[in-house]
Amino acid sequence: MKQLDMEFKSENGKTKHMRLNYAAQTLEETTVKTAMQTIADLKMFEVEACNPYALPIKAQYVERTVTPIFGGEDAEKADAAE
């Protein structure tokens, strides 16, 4: 599953990410830019008079690959059988 990762700069200069798991995989640049600017303008996440999503910086899709080394469900089932 790809995740939409939107990066913002907060009013105090820190980098803040907003990640969405169930975003459409075919979003266009203008759509995402507009949505990010709306989030910034609404200031709905403001904490102690600081908007953490003040300035849209970039957006990207992120896909995570997990490679297990040991453990997990199969190991738990084997331990329970012993």
C-alpha positions in Angstrom: 0.0 0.0 0.0 1.3 3.4 -0.9 0.9 6.3 1.6 0.5 9.9 0.7 3.2 11.9 2.6 2.7 15.6 2.7 5.5 17.7 4.1 4.9 21.1 5.7 7.0 23.8 7.5 5.6 24.9 10.8 5.4 28.5 11.9 8.4 27.9 14.2 10.5 26.5 11.3 10.2 22.8 12.0 9.3 20.1 9.4 6.0 18.4 9.9 4.6 15.5 7.9 0.9 14.5 7.4 0.6 10.9 6.1 -2.6 9.5 4.7 -2.9 5.7 4.3 -6.0 5.6 2.2 -5.4 8.4 -0.3 -6.1 7.9 -4.0 -3.1 6.8 -5.9 -3.7 9.0 -8.9 -3.8 12.5 -7.4 -2.5 15.3 -9.6 -0.1 18.0 -8.4 -2.6 20.8 -8.5 -5.1 18.8 -6.4 -2.6 18.0 -3.7 -1.2 21.5 -3.6 -4.6 23.0 -3.2 -5.5 20.5 -0.5 -2.2 21.3 1.4 -2.8 25.0 1.1 -6.3 24.6 2.5 -4.9 22.7 5.4 -2.4 25.4 6.0 -5.0 28.2 5.7 -7.5 26.6 8.1 -5.0 26.5 11.0 -7.1 23.7 12.5 -4.1 21.9 14.1 -2.7 25.1 15.8 -1.1 24.3 19.1 -0.1 27.1 21.5 -0.5 29.7 18.7 1.7 27.8 16.3 0.4 26.3 13.1 2.4 23.1 12.6 1.2 22.9 8.9 1.8 26.5 8.0 3.7 26.2 4.6 3.3 23.3 2.1 6.7 22.1 1.0 6.3 18.8 -0.9 4.1 15.7 -1.4 5.0 12.2 -2.4 3.8 8.7 -2.4 5.7 6.4 0.0 5.7 2.6 -0.3 7.2 0.6 2.6 8.7 -2.8 2.2 9.0 -5.1 5.3 11.6 -7.9 5.2 11.2 -10.1 8.3 14.4 -11.5 9.9 12.8 -13.6 12.6 9.6 -13.8 14.7 6.1 -13.0 13.7 3.0 -15.1 13.4 4.7 -18.3 12.3 7.1 -18.2 15.2 4.3 -17.6 17.7 2.3 -20.6 16.4 5.4 -22.8 16.6 6.0 -21.6 20.2 2.4 -22.3 21.2 2.6 -25.9 19.7 5.6 -26.8 21.9 
